[in-house]
Amino acid sequence: MAENKVTFESALSRLEEIVRAMESGSAPLDSSLALFEEGIGLVKFCTKELDAAEQKVKILQKDENGDFVEAPFSVKSAE
């Protein structure tokens, strides 16, 4: 049996569908709760995927000798 591998893109697309459905307000309460639970799972999956991708991103920086070295990518807060 073939395994259905969820991708970040498909999870994000499904999450957008869920948001639209919930924003419309037309779903009954039990359906809305099921959509909410599915959405929470998708958010956790997408967050995990983004965290893994961030760990893989590297940047090139010049060291004190002017040589380029690989360094981990870090996001600096704009606060």
Beta strands, then each sheet from edge to edge (+ up, - down):
strand 1: 58-62
strand 2: 68-72
sheet 1: 1+ 2-
end
